[in-house]
Amino acid sequence: MDASLRRLRRDRVDMLILHNRVAGCRPAGRRVGVGPVLGLDDVVGTDGVLDAFGELIGSGTVTACGLTAFGGEPAAVAEVLATGVPSVINAALSLAEPTAALAVTPPGGGDDHGQVIPLAASLGVGVMAIRVFGSGRLLQPAAGPLDAALQELAADLGQGDAYLGALSFVLGTPGVSTAIIGISESGHARDAADAVSAGLASLPGRDDLEERLRAASRLALSL
Ligand SMILES: NC(=O)c1ccc[n+]([C@@H]2O[C@H](COP(=O)([O-])OP(=O)(O)OC[C@H]3O[C@@H](n4cnc5c(N)ncnc54)[C@H](OP(=O)(O)O)[C@@H]3O)[C@@H](O)[C@H]2O)c1
């Protein structure tokens, strides 16, 4: 931490997020380091990550700590949140990857993020959403029937504007505090700011959204 702060030329940071994913047990043979999945013992155990977070918060080096809440096991993330130490999570959320918020089967397969966002919200934990455009899948030419169906749903939510629909879905999800958008073109940052300033689309209720996502998955499977 000291070396990182020196490189940043700062004596403190507002937020420190654990980037490793968290599961019940660390996979056999995996070493601790940047990237690998950590076990609960590594995180909530004695001298684990949360003890280090506590020390850094106590010394004023860090204001808030959090973790990446996907890619491991939702039950393990829930145990970490229950300690009350993390005050923010990094959650993957988009119409292409909605399971951090909604009770649907992951469209096209993949991990189920276990509705971690409503859990975080119930605990007063902030949520930073990432992969808001499905890592670009919702905005680029559709690579198949599922992407086409999801883009159509995004356009429908955004009254003809898929970008607005995709962004509104994430920022309109209860519990989401902010959206972190991946961009390599500066104009794309302006697009996001302009969309938020102009006003996001209002969303249908949760049950309706879940049903429409299930319908998009069914439609894609039937083609
Ligand atoms: N924190 C993490 O755990 C984590 C993990 C993996 C990756 N990342 C980082 O996250 C970034 C990717 O973000 P993401 O996966 O969350 O993707 P995302 O925000 O869902 O989508 C990013 C894609 O959307 C495009 N896009 C954004 N605004 C647009 C607009 N107005 N019009 C057209 N296209 C637009 C971007 O194009 P342009 O690039 O052309 O702007 C990019 O291809 C990468 O920089 C990566 O390093 C973070």
The ligand as a MOL file (V3000), in Angstrom:
LIG
                    3D

  0  0  0     0  0            999 V3000
M  V30 BEGIN CTAB
M  V30 COUNTS 48 52 0 0 0
M  V30 BEGIN ATOM
M  V30 1 N -12.9190 -3.5360 -13.1010 0
M  V30 2 C -12.9270 -4.7050 -13.6950 0
M  V30 3 O -13.1580 -5.7320 -13.0750 0
M  V30 4 C -12.6230 -4.7960 -15.1340 0
M  V30 5 C -12.6060 -6.0490 -15.7030 0
M  V30 6 C -12.4320 -6.1210 -17.0700 0
M  V30 7 C -12.2360 -4.9730 -17.8030 0
M  V30 8 N -12.1810 -3.7830 -17.1680 0 CHG=1
M  V30 9 C -11.9760 -2.5510 -17.9360 0
M  V30 10 O -13.2670 -2.0940 -18.3020 0
M  V30 11 C -13.2040 -1.5490 -19.6400 0
M  V30 12 C -14.3130 -2.2120 -20.4580 0
M  V30 13 O -15.4480 -1.8520 -19.8770 0
M  V30 14 P -16.6660 -2.8060 -19.7680 0
M  V30 15 O -16.2820 -4.2210 -19.9870 0
M  V30 16 O -17.3330 -2.4050 -18.5040 0 CHG=-1
M  V30 17 O -17.4630 -2.3850 -21.0930 0
M  V30 18 P -18.7920 -1.5410 -21.3280 0
M  V30 19 O -18.7360 -0.2270 -20.6270 0
M  V30 20 O -19.9580 -2.4330 -21.1120 0
M  V30 21 O -18.6330 -1.3110 -22.9170 0
M  V30 22 C -17.5040 -0.6860 -23.4430 0
M  V30 23 C -17.6740 -0.6500 -24.9400 0
M  V30 24 O -18.7870 0.2000 -25.2510 0
M  V30 25 C -18.3680 1.1110 -26.2140 0
M  V30 26 N -19.0490 2.3840 -26.0430 0
M  V30 27 C -19.1260 3.1350 -24.9080 0
M  V30 28 N -19.8440 4.2510 -25.1530 0
M  V30 29 C -20.1970 4.2050 -26.4660 0
M  V30 30 C -20.9300 5.0610 -27.3100 0
M  V30 31 N -21.4410 6.2150 -26.8560 0
M  V30 32 N -21.1130 4.7040 -28.5900 0
M  V30 33 C -20.6050 3.5500 -29.0700 0
M  V30 34 N -19.8850 2.6880 -28.3230 0
M  V30 35 C -19.6900 3.0160 -27.0330 0
M  V30 36 C -16.8920 1.2980 -26.0280 0
M  V30 37 O -16.3490 1.7380 -27.2380 0
M  V30 38 P -14.9950 2.6330 -27.2960 0
M  V30 39 O -13.9170 1.7850 -26.6430 0
M  V30 40 O -14.8180 2.8370 -28.7430 0
M  V30 41 O -15.2200 3.9080 -26.5270 0
M  V30 42 C -16.4620 -0.1180 -25.6530 0
M  V30 43 O -16.2730 -0.9190 -26.8160 0
M  V30 44 C -11.8820 -1.8230 -20.1560 0
M  V30 45 O -11.2000 -0.5880 -20.1390 0
M  V30 46 C -11.2390 -2.7870 -19.1730 0
M  V30 47 O -9.8730 -2.5020 -18.9840 0
M  V30 48 C -12.4140 -3.6720 -15.8590 0
M  V30 END ATOM
M  V30 BEGIN BOND
M  V30 1 1 1 2
M  V30 2 2 2 3
M  V30 3 1 2 4
M  V30 4 1 4 5
M  V30 5 2 4 48
M  V30 6 2 5 6
M  V30 7 1 6 7
M  V30 8 2 7 8
M  V30 9 1 8 9
M  V30 10 1 8 48
M  V30 11 1 9 10
M  V30 12 1 9 46
M  V30 13 1 10 11
M  V30 14 1 11 12
M  V30 15 1 11 44
M  V30 16 1 12 13
M  V30 17 1 13 14
M  V30 18 2 14 15
M  V30 19 1 14 16
M  V30 20 1 14 17
M  V30 21 1 17 18
M  V30 22 2 18 19
M  V30 23 1 18 20
M  V30 24 1 18 21
M  V30 25 1 21 22
M  V30 26 1 22 23
M  V30 27 1 23 24
M  V30 28 1 23 42
M  V30 29 1 24 25
M  V30 30 1 25 26
M  V30 31 1 25 36
M  V30 32 1 26 27
M  V30 33 1 26 35
M  V30 34 2 27 28
M  V30 35 1 28 29
M  V30 36 1 29 30
M  V30 37 2 29 35
M  V30 38 1 30 31
M  V30 39 2 30 32
M  V30 40 1 32 33
M  V30 41 2 33 34
M  V30 42 1 34 35
M  V30 43 1 36 37
M  V30 44 1 36 42
M  V30 45 1 37 38
M  V30 46 2 38 39
M  V30 47 1 38 40
M  V30 48 1 38 41
M  V30 49 1 42 43
M  V30 50 1 44 45
M  V30 51 1 44 46
M  V30 52 1 46 47
M  V30 END BOND
M  V30 END CTAB
M  END
